[in-house]
Amino acid sequence: MRLSVVPLSGARGARYAMPKVGSGRYGDNGARSTMSNVSLSRSTVEFVPGPIQSIERAAAILRVVAEAPFGVGVGELAGALGLPKATAHGLLRTLQRVGYIEQDDATGKYLIGAAALGLADARLDTNVLRSYAMNWADTLAARSGESVRIGALRGEGVSIVHHVFRPDGSEQTLRVGIELPLHATALGKVLLAYTPGLTERVASAPLPAYTRRTVTAPRAVHAEIARVRAQGHAEDVAEFAFERASVAAPLRDAGGRVVGALGVVGAVDRVTDPGVRPKLVELVRATASAVSRDLGADRPRVRR
């Protein structure tokens, strides 16, 4: 295989054109080794020391957008970064094409895209989340009398990473590893509420109804998630399973980002009992706050 690299004049950073690949065998043994017999002379590639400005600007845009859960406009972004509006818009469009940025059709604002969220999934291993939450989950189950689940975002569903049985000695099924829908469970609603751009993406697709109480209409989904943000916790009453209700609250890491959700699940008549529900909500929220503290959520951030 023959490969040549042609310098590009006037470009910043490492200056090179795409390689031109000539005809020839991939290797003596017939294997398709794309790098066999490739050589580059020092004269064919010119590297200019120093940072690449467009990459620095793109990284700055991602940081600003990631810190704006409800999106950011072009003018606002340009002002925050001291960029010409046309430059900011061009960079946003490029990031949008590769999936790192998404635009809300209703507001025109930009949000973190699915591709960037996929990279961010590695920020906290679920085993770490589980290890910090286990003891707190046991205590919550004992105090509430209900089963406790901890979930983390996986694709466009919520994966159960830890499950504590209801402490009444009844026969129960371990649910670790199952994936639940975001729009029909309290755990999922928490993740929708605090993951930038996720509600818009999920609500834009047809949603299945698991019971007659499942919220599926886009406007209703947006209203429900807005309510979750306003009150700081989520609930579902027979939206995913008949005769089951749940309450959940967010788990935050040292950066304040929501990395999971913790909740209780029980019979509708118990969880929604007016004499029980307020205490149950308080227990779930307090436990989620305790886990978040252990994850570093309330530690002061040091400027570097």
PyMOL commands that set and color helices and strands:
alter all, ss='L'
color gray80, all
select helices_A, chain A and resi 53-66+74-81+85-97+114-123+126-144+186-194+198-203+218-231+268-271+277-294
alter helices_A, ss='H'
color red, helices_A
select strands_A, chain A and resi 3-4+20-21+101-103+110-112+147-154+157-164+179-181+234-237+244-252+258-267
alter strands_A, ss='S'
color yellow, strands_A
deselect
rebuild
show_as cartoon
